[in-house]
Amino acid sequence: MPAEVFILNGVHLGTLGQRRPEVYGTLTLNDIESLLEDEFPTVKLEFRQTDYEGEMVGLIREAAESDGLIINPGAWTHYSYALHDALETVIVPKVEVHLSNVHAREGWRRYSVVSPVVDAVVAGMGASGYVAAVRYVLSR
């Protein structure tokens, strides 16, 4: 049975390619999904995106039965203790991903309530950060 990895994208990530392309790039979420499917053809990749925090909590719980979890929480990164608590209970390899280098941006973006409960953080690598995250999860 192939490895199964959940790739969860949060608030506003459905607008990739349109929203601030100078910061987040020109690829859409569908483009990133295609990139990952091409890079990992033998891995079952479950892609989900939501703009609703409670729905994201449910998706995190669903990912608990998988082999790994990659999450780009978007703005929830900085204040969602609900996501923190949900991720804390999931015992699979977990990676937090950000397309932009959040540490080189506004001060409030530099703090993550999610980072303490994941295994690794990837930031500033654009879409290739998702590739690095999947590789990390599969190596665990």
Backbone bond lengths (Angstrom), bond angles and torsions (degrees), N, CA, C in turn:
res aa  C-N    CA-C-N  psi(-1)  N-CA   C-N-CA  omega(-1)  CA-C   N-CA-C  phi
1 M - - - 1.457 - - 1.534 108.94 -
2 P 1.339 118.02 131.52 1.468 119.67 -178.33 1.522 111.79 -69.67
3 A 1.322 114.42 155.17 1.463 119.87 174.53 1.527 109.00 -62.83
4 E 1.327 115.02 146.32 1.460 120.96 178.43 1.531 108.54 -118.83
5 V 1.333 115.89 125.16 1.451 121.74 -179.36 1.528 108.87 -125.38
6 F 1.327 115.86 127.74 1.459 121.66 175.60 1.524 108.82 -89.01
7 I 1.328 116.03 134.34 1.454 122.35 176.64 1.525 106.58 -122.43
8 L 1.329 114.54 105.07 1.461 121.67 -173.76 1.522 110.30 -105.63
9 N 1.309 115.77 131.25 1.459 122.00 179.19 1.517 109.59 -122.74
10 G 1.310 114.89 131.55 1.450 120.42 -173.50 1.514 114.67 -94.92
11 V 1.297 112.36 -153.64 1.451 124.28 -170.73 1.539 112.29 -53.15
12 H 1.313 114.77 131.55 1.468 126.59 177.21 1.531 114.17 74.66
13 L 1.311 119.72 -7.98 1.462 119.10 -176.94 1.527 112.49 -72.32
14 G 1.310 117.61 -13.60 1.454 120.65 172.91 1.520 112.41 -69.68
15 T 1.335 117.05 -11.70 1.462 120.84 -179.75 1.531 112.62 -100.71
16 L 1.332 116.97 11.56 1.464 119.13 178.97 1.526 110.19 -55.80
17 G 1.310 115.31 145.31 1.451 121.60 -177.43 1.511 111.75 93.64
18 Q 1.345 116.43 -23.89 1.468 121.89 179.34 1.521 111.23 -111.66
19 R 1.314 116.46 -41.37 1.472 121.56 -174.78 1.529 110.54 -84.60
20 R 1.292 116.33 116.71 1.464 124.20 175.22 1.536 112.93 43.37
21 P 1.334 117.31 62.30 1.472 119.82 -178.32 1.528 113.02 -60.47
22 E 1.321 117.79 -23.76 1.466 120.12 177.46 1.530 111.44 -67.97
23 V 1.321 117.50 -21.10 1.467 122.34 179.01 1.527 110.74 -102.02
24 Y 1.334 117.14 -46.88 1.462 121.91 -171.13 1.530 114.03 -102.41
25 G 1.325 117.69 -4.49 1.453 121.38 178.56 1.519 112.12 90.47
26 T 1.314 115.39 176.52 1.461 121.39 -175.73 1.520 113.38 -101.10
27 L 1.330 117.37 -7.29 1.463 119.60 178.51 1.522 110.49 -72.12
28 T 1.309 116.25 142.86 1.458 121.59 173.89 1.526 108.66 -87.42
29 L 1.313 116.18 169.81 1.457 119.98 175.51 1.528 110.56 -61.38
30 N 1.337 117.36 -37.84 1.468 120.37 175.89 1.516 111.52 -61.99
31 D 1.333 117.73 -37.77 1.464 121.27 177.14 1.526 110.77 -62.50
32 I 1.317 116.37 -42.88 1.469 120.55 179.67 1.528 110.21 -65.58
33 E 1.319 116.73 -40.89 1.466 120.27 177.39 1.530 110.42 -61.16
34 S 1.323 118.29 -44.01 1.468 121.88 178.60 1.522 110.97 -62.99
35 L 1.325 116.83 -41.65 1.457 121.68 177.19 1.524 110.87 -57.49
36 L 1.321 116.76 -45.68 1.461 121.34 -178.95 1.530 111.64 -69.03
37 E 1.317 117.00 -39.75 1.468 119.89 177.79 1.518 110.83 -63.23
38 D 1.330 117.77 -38.23 1.468 121.50 177.37 1.519 111.29 -68.41
39 E 1.319 116.85 -38.68 1.469 122.49 -177.31 1.531 112.03 -74.02
40 F 1.332 116.86 -31.57 1.470 121.73 -175.16 1.531 110.58 -129.25
41 P 1.330 118.16 66.06 1.468 120.49 -173.74 1.530 114.18 -66.76
42 T 1.320 118.44 -20.37 1.463 120.50 -177.95 1.524 112.98 -97.99
43 V 1.321 117.16 3.80 1.460 122.28 -178.98 1.527 108.34 -104.30
44 K 1.323 116.00 136.57 1.468 120.45 173.97 1.527 107.38 -81.96
45 L 1.323 116.02 110.62 1.460 121.98 -178.62 1.518 109.02 -104.62
46 E 1.318 116.06 123.49 1.472 122.83 178.16 1.515 107.80 -104.89
47 F 1.333 116.72 108.04 1.457 122.08 -178.93 1.517 109.91 -97.78
48 R 1.327 115.65 131.47 1.462 120.34 176.22 1.526 108.95 -141.84
49 Q 1.330 115.62 145.41 1.467 121.63 175.37 1.511 107.34 -139.95
50 T 1.323 115.87 138.37 1.456 120.86 176.43 1.519 110.14 -148.78
51 D 1.322 114.06 150.60 1.459 121.22 173.56 1.524 110.99 -102.83
52 Y 1.332 117.06 11.38 1.466 122.43 -176.57 1.525 110.09 -117.63
53 E 1.305 115.93 117.76 1.459 122.42 -174.02 1.531 112.66 -58.39
54 G 1.319 118.00 -44.50 1.460 120.77 179.83 1.517 111.71 -63.17
55 E 1.318 116.97 -37.87 1.465 120.47 176.52 1.529 110.05 -64.15
56 M 1.329 117.47 -39.18 1.464 120.36 178.35 1.530 110.82 -63.14
57 V 1.313 117.55 -38.94 1.472 120.39 176.17 1.531 109.71 -58.15
58 G 1.315 117.19 -44.48 1.460 121.20 177.50 1.523 112.37 -62.41
59 L 1.321 117.52 -39.19 1.466 120.96 178.52 1.527 111.26 -66.61
60 I 1.324 116.59 -37.81 1.468 120.29 176.23 1.522 109.90 -62.17
61 R 1.309 116.99 -42.84 1.474 120.48 177.93 1.522 110.98 -62.59
62 E 1.334 116.47 -40.27 1.465 120.93 177.73 1.530 110.62 -62.21
63 A 1.319 116.99 -38.32 1.466 121.84 -179.43 1.527 112.58 -68.33
64 A 1.313 117.76 -15.40 1.467 121.19 179.80 1.520 112.18 -60.57
65 E 1.323 117.51 -21.72 1.464 121.72 -179.81 1.527 112.32 -91.73
66 S 1.333 117.44 2.98 1.462 121.79 -176.39 1.521 110.31 -96.28
67 D 1.332 115.33 -172.16 1.462 121.53 178.06 1.520 112.55 -94.56
68 G 1.317 117.24 -8.71 1.454 119.93 179.61 1.509 111.72 178.75
69 L 1.325 115.02 163.61 1.461 122.30 -174.05 1.522 109.42 -140.48
70 I 1.326 114.59 129.15 1.458 121.97 172.66 1.515 106.05 -118.34
71 I 1.322 115.89 131.85 1.464 119.18 -178.04 1.517 110.61 -134.75
72 N 1.326 115.04 130.75 1.453 122.54 167.23 1.524 104.80 -112.62
73 P 1.325 117.19 97.70 1.457 119.87 -175.15 1.526 114.68 -75.41
74 G 1.325 117.95 -7.22 1.459 119.20 -174.63 1.519 109.65 62.02
75 A 1.312 117.48 -142.75 1.466 121.91 -176.86 1.531 113.14 -61.88
76 W 1.327 117.87 -22.88 1.476 119.49 177.73 1.526 111.89 -60.70
77 T 1.324 116.49 -21.59 1.463 122.40 178.24 1.518 111.37 -46.95
78 H 1.315 116.22 -39.10 1.455 121.45 -166.91 1.521 114.73 -91.53
79 Y 1.350 116.85 -9.57 1.467 116.04 -175.45 1.527 115.39 -151.00
80 S 1.324 119.27 -3.87 1.464 118.63 -173.17 1.527 112.29 -89.25
81 Y 1.314 114.45 94.11 1.459 118.85 174.87 1.520 111.28 -70.65
82 A 1.320 117.36 -19.62 1.470 120.79 174.01 1.527 109.76 -64.17
83 L 1.335 117.78 -43.37 1.467 120.25 176.90 1.524 110.53 -68.29
84 H 1.320 116.39 -40.71 1.473 120.30 176.02 1.525 110.36 -53.63
85 D 1.323 116.52 -51.87 1.462 120.70 -176.94 1.528 111.81 -64.79
86 A 1.325 117.34 -38.56 1.464 120.17 178.56 1.527 110.46 -66.01
87 L 1.317 117.46 -44.27 1.469 120.79 -179.87 1.523 111.85 -66.00
88 E 1.306 116.10 -34.23 1.465 120.99 -178.96 1.530 111.62 -60.02
89 T 1.327 117.10 -30.65 1.462 120.33 -176.43 1.529 113.58 -87.69
90 V 1.332 117.11 -8.17 1.464 121.33 -178.10 1.523 109.06 -91.50
91 I 1.334 115.35 120.91 1.462 120.25 -175.48 1.537 110.08 -105.93
92 V 1.314 115.77 61.77 1.462 122.89 170.85 1.529 106.03 -132.79
93 P 1.327 118.72 161.77 1.467 118.79 175.79 1.531 110.18 -57.21
94 K 1.345 115.88 133.25 1.461 121.77 -175.85 1.523 110.00 -131.67
95 V 1.337 115.74 135.47 1.459 121.03 178.46 1.525 109.32 -129.85
96 E 1.305 115.65 132.16 1.468 123.16 173.55 1.526 107.38 -92.81
97 V 1.332 116.99 129.01 1.468 122.15 -177.34 1.518 109.84 -122.15
98 H 1.338 115.08 140.28 1.463 122.66 172.45 1.519 107.99 -135.06
99 L 1.315 116.85 131.11 1.461 121.30 179.65 1.522 111.47 -64.51
100 S 1.324 116.72 -43.94 1.465 121.17 -178.88 1.527 109.72 -92.98
101 N 1.319 114.71 164.69 1.457 119.81 174.98 1.527 107.42 -82.99
102 V 1.306 115.84 93.55 1.468 120.76 -176.78 1.528 112.10 -61.34
103 H 1.323 117.59 -22.41 1.467 121.29 -178.17 1.530 112.41 -78.14
104 A 1.327 116.65 -12.60 1.461 121.22 178.65 1.525 111.51 -104.80
105 R 1.318 116.11 10.85 1.468 120.56 -176.53 1.530 110.23 -111.83
106 E 1.324 116.79 -156.97 1.464 121.24 -178.17 1.529 110.21 -56.96
107 G 1.329 115.52 148.78 1.457 120.82 -177.02 1.518 113.98 -55.15
108 W 1.327 117.89 -39.43 1.462 120.36 -177.26 1.528 111.93 -66.81
109 R 1.342 117.77 -22.36 1.469 120.22 179.24 1.529 112.46 -78.89
110 R 1.293 117.42 -11.83 1.470 120.97 -175.69 1.519 113.07 -80.21
111 Y 1.312 117.19 -11.79 1.463 120.96 -178.16 1.523 110.10 -105.74
112 S 1.326 115.41 130.95 1.461 121.49 178.83 1.520 110.23 -123.33
113 V 1.331 116.10 127.93 1.462 119.91 173.14 1.523 110.41 -83.91
114 V 1.308 116.93 -8.53 1.464 122.82 -179.08 1.531 111.23 -88.84
115 S 1.327 117.61 -36.42 1.469 121.91 -174.86 1.532 114.91 -51.38
116 P 1.331 120.18 -39.59 1.461 119.03 -178.12 1.533 114.80 -63.89
117 V 1.339 118.18 -15.70 1.466 119.66 -175.98 1.532 113.27 -116.07
118 V 1.341 116.70 15.33 1.461 120.62 173.77 1.525 108.29 -116.60
119 D 1.326 115.60 166.60 1.464 120.84 -177.94 1.524 113.17 -85.59
120 A 1.329 116.95 -27.01 1.460 120.85 -177.03 1.522 109.29 -154.92
121 V 1.337 115.08 159.36 1.462 122.49 177.73 1.523 107.78 -131.45
122 V 1.329 115.85 133.80 1.460 122.46 175.72 1.520 106.99 -122.27
123 A 1.328 117.03 126.21 1.466 120.42 -179.39 1.519 109.83 -142.73
124 G 1.327 115.22 141.87 1.451 121.13 172.46 1.510 115.61 85.34
125 M 1.313 118.61 7.66 1.463 121.63 -178.60 1.525 112.48 -101.43
126 G 1.324 117.83 7.71 1.451 119.96 -177.24 1.524 110.69 60.95
127 A 1.318 116.27 -148.51 1.472 121.22 -178.15 1.519 112.21 -62.61
128 S 1.326 117.94 -28.18 1.471 119.55 -179.85 1.522 111.39 -66.66
129 G 1.327 117.47 -17.29 1.466 120.10 174.50 1.516 112.02 -63.24
130 Y 1.332 117.02 -33.40 1.464 120.50 176.30 1.529 110.26 -67.42
131 V 1.318 117.09 -39.15 1.472 121.16 177.94 1.526 109.34 -61.90
132 A 1.332 116.32 -47.03 1.464 120.62 178.66 1.528 110.82 -60.29
133 A 1.315 117.35 -39.50 1.461 121.47 -179.42 1.524 111.36 -65.53
134 V 1.330 116.92 -43.95 1.477 119.59 178.59 1.521 109.62 -63.53
135 R 1.327 117.50 -42.96 1.478 120.04 178.41 1.524 110.84 -58.68
136 Y 1.310 116.13 -42.86 1.463 120.74 179.27 1.532 110.49 -61.50
137 V 1.303 116.64 -49.30 1.470 120.81 -179.28 1.528 110.57 -59.24
138 L 1.312 117.26 -43.58 1.468 120.59 -178.41 1.526 111.71 -68.29
139 S 1.315 117.75 -25.61 1.472 121.00 179.79 1.521 112.37 -79.08
140 R 1.323 117.15 -13.10 1.462 121.00 -177.53 1.482 108.59 -86.32
